[in-house]
Structure formats: structure tokens, C-alpha cells
Amino acid sequence: MTEAAVAEAQHDGPREPAVTTPPRAAASVRRVTVVDILRPDGPDGDLVLRGTGRETRVRPDGSAEPLAEARLDVTAGSGAGRPITTISASPDVPGLRELLGAAAGGGFRRAAAAAVPDELARRSVLYQLLDDVPVTALISGYALVANQRPVRFGPERIGRLIDLCAGYQAHGTMMQWIDRQGRVPSVYGPAAPTLAIDDGWPVLADLPVNAMRRHRVLDVAPLPGGTVQVHAWFRDVFQRADGQRTIVHEYDVDATVDPATATVVQIAATPRVLPWAECPQAAASAGRLRGQSLLDAREDVRAGFIGRTTCTHLNDQLRSLADVVELARACGPPH
């Protein structure tokens, strides 16, 4: 890597990755989803998303009791909008066929909600995998940039990016770079610590060079008095050609929720790894959910959490809290 490339790769945001997932409480429920973001035919080929997920409850002896599992495989073409060319899942849901031809990006979530409304209503692990299709398609572009394939922006597109999120805020580090260079810079996060995973996780395949992976964990544990403690965590990683696995984004969200009313009692987001110095400013946006119902969190966050005080990836984590009430029903009594 040249001196200029090394300078470009400096990471201005926080660099405090988690080294383990929190210990699981008795009677708690954990949902883990993992989406591998692959280009088996090279950077100009189709995008392949392979998602797996598990839900488990902790038995009194500390072991994990399986509750649900799901798999989702999606291929998106390389053309405009990345149309879905193949899609399959386990359990099989016939409505998925309606998503063939849909764009993997904008509009996919509305199409998924219409195609498999029962999965949405059940807050299933399969629906969470579907919900992650647009954002994993979005971050797949990082692999191209990391391999020094410039993503160049014209003036019109640059104008649309300004204040899109905290990282793209006007006059921020990212926008200053794009204004000077006309392209997205290559940045590398810290090395990803090896997580101690338990039998609540799905089996993880080896990650090929230049592939990415999104990990997501949602823990719901009963508390005395009827509320539940919630811990949500996600991490995006990139597999470099030199064998190092680096982190692109990582966030924690901790909350207390009253499942009887679906109301958020307390909530806080902790940025662990983010690309730019301005990105952590978005963490405060999680506080907007305090006192709000989670039943419509997916739509409420999508519609209302926009602009320079927010983060696309934190928004996805907040949207996943819509499933907390359903997972709370599967919890046992507090110990």
C-alpha cells in the first residue's frame, strides 16, 4: 500500500470493538442472524447474500433450547437497481417468488412486507433476514472501495448525499474528502476480535477474500416487575486479501422495554466502530424511541429517522427492536 493509500485508510471514528457477547441470563431469548455478502464472480458479477438465523432460549442449566431457525439465499444482478434474480428460503414461503425482479435496494422492504405479510406479523427470524437485504446490498459497495475501485460521484449525486446522515453531514470529514476527490475514500477499521460464540449461533462458514458479513444479536431477558432487558448488537466485517478481517461498523443498543404496552422505558446506543469522526453524533437519536411503542418501529424509524442526526446502520438496529415484544413472549419467568 502506497504512502498516500495508507494516509487515506486512516480511520477517524471510534475503534472499540466488543470482544465478547454479553452472558445470557436464564429464561432469556437470543436471536442471532448472520448475512454473508459475496461476489463469487468478481467485483463486476452478481451480488450473493446468504443469511442464516437462530432463536434460542436459555434453559435453567444454561444450555440453549432451539426455538426457530431460518435461511435466506438471494442473488441480485449487477445492473441498475440490482434486481433480484433468485431467492430461496428455509422454511419455504411461497410469497417470496413475488420478490423476483424487485430491486435489492430502495423499495425492497415494502415489497417484502406485501409478499410475506404473515412473516412480518409473526416477527419471524426469516423476516429479519429479508429486512437486512437492502442494507447488506448497500454496504456491499465497501468491498469495491476497499479494493481501490473508486466510486466516483458527480455534482448532482454529491448534492443528494449532503446531510444524508451524520457521516455525510455538510462540511464533515467525509464530504470534505468527496468535494476534493470526487469519490468515496477507502477506510479500514480495526481488526475484528474473535468472538466466543455459543450454541445460540448458527454455523458460520469461512468468509472468502473480499467478502463481507453482517452479524446481528438481539437478546431479551425478563426482569422482575414485568419489563425486559434488551441488548442489541451488530458488526459488519470485511475479509481482506492479506487475511485480516476488519470492522466497518459496530453498535450496541441497550434498552428496557415494557412488553405489555411495547413501550421503551430506557434506551441508549453505544458506537463501537464507525468510519468517521462525525458518525457517533447519531447515537443520541436512539433516545427518540424513549416512551414510544415498538410495534411500528420498523416504519416509524424508516419514516422519521432521517438527516444528519441519524445513522443508516443504527437505524437498522433500532428497527430490529420491533421484534422485542414477540421474543419477550418466549422468555420464561425471571430468575
C-alpha positions in Angstrom: 0.0 0.0 0.0 1.4 3.4 -1.0 2.0 6.2 1.5 -1.0 8.1 0.0 -3.2 5.0 0.4 -2.1 4.5 4.0 -3.0 8.1 4.8 -6.4 7.6 3.1 -7.0 4.5 5.1 -6.8 6.2 8.5 -9.9 5.6 10.5 -11.3 8.7 12.2 -14.2 7.2 14.1 -14.3 5.1 17.3 -12.3 1.9 17.5 -13.6 0.0 20.5 -15.0 -3.4 19.2 -16.6 -5.8 21.6 -14.5 -8.8 22.5 -17.5 -11.0 23.5 -21.2 -11.0 23.5 -22.9 -10.5 26.9 -23.5 -13.5 29.1 -27.0 -14.9 28.7 -29.5 -14.9 31.6 -31.6 -17.9 32.5 -35.0 -17.8 30.7 -33.7 -15.2 28.2 -34.1 -15.5 24.4 -31.4 -14.7 21.8 -31.9 -14.1 18.1 -28.7 -14.3 16.0 -28.7 -13.5 12.3 -25.6 -13.6 10.0 -25.6 -12.4 6.4 -22.6 -13.1 4.2 -22.2 -10.6 1.3 -20.4 -12.3 -1.6 -19.4 -11.6 -5.2 -18.3 -15.1 -6.3 -17.8 -14.0 -9.9 -15.7 -11.0 -9.0 -16.4 -7.3 -8.4 -18.5 -6.9 -11.6 -20.5 -10.0 -11.1 -23.8 -10.7 -9.3 -24.2 -10.0 -5.6 -25.0 -13.0 -3.5 -26.5 -12.7 0.0 -26.5 -15.8 2.2 -28.3 -15.3 5.5 -28.8 -17.7 8.4 -30.5 -17.1 11.8 -31.4 -18.9 15.0 -33.5 -18.1 18.0 -32.8 -19.9 21.3 -34.0 -19.8 24.9 -31.7 -20.4 27.9 -32.7 -23.4 29.9 -32.2 -23.5 33.7 -28.9 -25.4 33.2 -27.6 -22.6 30.9 -27.8 -24.6 27.7 -29.6 -23.2 24.6 -33.0 -24.5 23.7 -33.8 -24.1 20.0 -36.9 -22.1 19.1 -36.6 -21.2 15.4 -34.1 -21.3 12.5 -34.2 -19.8 9.1 -32.0 -19.5 6.0 -32.3 -17.0 3.1 -30.3 -17.0 -0.2 -30.6 -14.1 -2.6 -28.9 -13.3 -5.8 -29.1 -9.8 -7.2 -27.9 -8.8 -10.7 -25.2 -6.3 -11.3 -27.5 -3.9 -13.3 -29.3 -0.8 -12.2 -31.2 -1.3 -9.0 -29.7 -4.8 -8.5 -32.8 -6.8 -9.5 -33.4 -10.0 -7.5 -32.7 -12.9 -9.9 -33.0 -15.8 -7.5 -34.4 -16.2 -4.0 -35.0 -19.2 -1.7 -35.5 -19.7 2.0 -36.0 -22.3 4.7 -38.7 -22.5 5.8 -40.0 -22.1 2.3 -42.5 -19.3 1.9 -44.3 -19.2 -1.4 -44.8 -15.5 -1.4 -41.0 -15.0 -1.8 -41.4 -15.7 -5.5 -43.2 -12.3 -5.8 -39.8 -10.6 -5.0 -38.2 -11.9 -8.2 -37.3 -8.8 -10.2 -37.6 -6.4 -7.3 -34.7 -4.1 -6.6 -32.4 -5.3 -3.8 -32.2 -1.7 -2.6 -34.9 1.0 -2.4 -38.4 -0.3 -2.2 -37.4 -3.9 -1.3 -38.8 -3.7 2.3 -42.2 -2.6 1.1 -42.2 -5.3 -1.5 -41.2 -7.9 1.2 -43.9 -6.8 3.6 -46.5 -7.2 0.8 -45.1 -10.5 -0.3 -44.9 -12.3 3.1 -47.2 -10.4 5.4 -47.5 -13.4 7.8 -43.8 -13.5 8.4 -43.9 -9.8 9.2 -46.8 -10.3 11.6 -45.0 -13.1 13.3 -41.8 -11.0 13.6 -40.0 -14.1 12.4 -36.3 -14.6 12.1 -36.8 -15.1 8.4 -38.4 -11.7 8.1 -35.3 -10.2 9.8 -33.1 -11.7 7.2 -35.4 -10.2 4.5 -35.3 -6.8 6.2 -31.5 -6.9 6.0 -31.4 -7.3 2.2 -31.3 -3.6 1.3 -28.7 -2.6 3.9 -26.4 -5.5 3.1 -26.7 -4.7 -0.6 -25.8 -1.1 0.3 -22.7 -1.9 2.3 -21.5 -4.4 -0.3 -20.1 -1.4 -2.1 -17.5 -1.1 0.7 -15.7 -4.2 -0.8 -15.2 -2.3 -4.0 -13.9 0.8 -2.4 -11.6 -1.2 -0.1 -10.0 -2.7 -3.2 -9.2 0.7 -4.6 -12.0 0.7 -7.2 -13.1 4.3 -7.0 -16.8 5.0 -6.6 -17.0 8.4 -8.2 -19.8 11.0 -7.7 -20.9 13.7 -10.0 -22.1 17.1 -8.6 -25.8 16.0 -8.7 -25.2 12.9 -6.7 -22.9 14.7 -4.2 -25.7 17.1 -3.6 -28.1 14.3 -2.7 -25.6 12.9 -0.2 -25.2 16.1 1.9 -26.8 15.7 5.3 -28.0 12.2 4.4 -26.6 11.0 7.8 -24.1 12.1 10.4 -21.2 10.7 8.4 -22.3 12.6 5.3 -23.1 15.9 7.0 -22.2 19.1 5.2 -18.6 20.2 5.8 -17.9 16.9 7.7 -14.8 14.8 7.1 -16.4 12.6 4.5 -18.0 15.4 2.5 -14.8 17.4 2.5 -13.0 14.4 1.0 -15.6 13.8 -1.6 -15.6 17.5 -2.5 -11.8 17.4 -3.0 -11.5 14.0 -4.7 -14.9 13.3 -6.2 -15.0 9.8 -4.8 -15.6 7.8 -1.6 -12.3 7.3 0.3 -11.0 3.9 1.3 -11.0 3.5 5.1 -10.1 0.5 7.2 -11.4 -0.2 10.7 -9.7 -2.2 13.4 -9.1 -5.9 13.3 -12.2 -7.9 14.3 -11.7 -9.8 17.6 -12.6 -13.4 17.5 -16.0 -13.7 19.3 -16.6 -16.6 21.7 -19.8 -17.9 20.2 -22.2 -20.4 21.8 -24.8 -22.9 20.6 -27.2 -20.0 20.2 -25.3 -19.0 17.0 -25.8 -20.6 13.5 -22.9 -22.4 12.0 -20.6 -19.8 10.3 -18.9 -20.7 7.0 -15.4 -19.5 6.2 -15.5 -16.0 4.7 -13.8 -15.6 1.3 -11.4 -12.9 0.5 -13.1 -9.6 -0.3 -16.4 -10.8 1.2 -18.3 -9.0 3.9 -20.5 -10.3 6.8 -23.1 -8.6 9.0 -23.6 -10.2 12.4 -26.6 -9.3 14.5 -27.6 -10.3 18.0 -30.8 -9.4 19.9 -31.1 -10.6 23.5 -34.3 -10.2 25.5 -34.2 -11.1 29.2 -37.1 -10.9 31.7 -36.8 -8.6 34.7 -38.7 -8.5 38.0 -41.8 -6.4 37.6 -42.7 -7.4 34.1 -40.2 -5.4 32.0 -37.5 -6.9 29.8 -33.8 -6.0 29.4 -32.8 -5.7 25.8 -29.3 -5.9 24.3 -28.9 -5.4 20.5 -25.5 -5.6 18.8 -24.3 -5.7 15.2 -21.0 -5.8 13.4 -20.1 -5.5 9.7 -16.7 -7.0 8.7 -14.6 -7.2 5.6 -12.2 -10.0 4.7 -9.0 -8.5 3.3 -6.7 -10.3 0.9 -3.9 -10.3 3.5 -6.0 -12.5 5.7 -7.0 -9.8 8.2 -10.7 -9.3 9.0 -11.5 -5.7 9.8 -14.6 -4.0 11.1 -16.6 -1.4 9.1 -19.5 -0.7 11.5 -20.4 -1.8 15.1 -23.0 -0.6 17.5 -24.5 -1.6 20.8 -28.1 -0.7 21.8 -29.3 -1.3 25.4 -32.9 -0.8 26.4 -35.6 -1.6 29.0 -39.0 -2.3 27.5 -42.4 -2.9 28.9 -43.7 -5.8 26.7 -47.3 -5.3 28.0 -47.5 -2.0 26.2 -44.5 -2.4 23.9 -43.2 0.9 25.3 -39.5 1.8 25.5 -38.7 2.8 29.1 -35.0 3.5 28.7 -32.6 3.2 25.7 -29.0 4.1 24.8 -26.8 3.4 21.8 -23.1 3.0 22.1 -21.0 3.4 18.9 -18.1 0.9 18.9 -16.6 1.1 15.4 -17.6 3.7 12.8 -15.8 5.2 9.8 -15.8 9.0 10.6 -15.4 11.3 13.5 -18.9 12.7 13.0 -20.6 9.3 12.9 -21.0 8.9 16.7 -23.2 12.0 16.8 -26.0 9.8 15.6 -26.0 7.7 18.8 -28.3 10.3 20.6 -31.0 9.6 18.0 -31.8 6.3 19.8 -33.3 8.4 22.6 -36.2 9.4 20.4 -37.7 6.0 21.0 -38.0 6.5 24.7 -41.7 6.5 25.6 -42.6 5.2 22.2 -44.2 1.9 21.2 -42.1 -0.6 19.3 -45.0 -2.2 17.5 -44.4 0.0 14.5 -40.7 0.7 15.0 -39.8 -0.5 11.5 -42.0 2.0 9.8 -41.6 4.8 12.4 -37.8 4.7 12.2 -37.8 4.5 8.4 -40.0 7.5 8.1 -38.8 9.7 10.9 -35.1 9.0 11.5 -33.5 10.9 8.6 -30.9 13.5 8.2 -27.5 14.4 9.8 -28.5 13.5 13.3 -29.0 9.8 12.3 -27.1 6.8 11.0 -28.4 4.3 8.4 -26.9 1.4 10.3 -28.0 2.4 13.7 -31.5 2.9 12.2 -31.5 -0.7 11.1 -30.6 -1.8 14.6 -33.4 0.3 16.1 -35.8 -1.1 13.6 -35.0 -4.6 14.7 -36.4 -3.7 18.1 -39.8 -4.1 16.6 -39.4 -7.8 17.4 -38.7 -7.5 21.1 -42.2 -8.0 22.2 -42.5 -11.2 20.2 -39.3 -12.5 21.7 -40.4 -11.5 25.2 -43.4 -13.8 24.9 -40.9 -16.7 24.5 -39.0 -15.8 27.7 -39.6 -17.7 30.9 -40.1 -16.1 34.3 -37.1 -14.1 35.7 -34.6 -15.9 37.8 
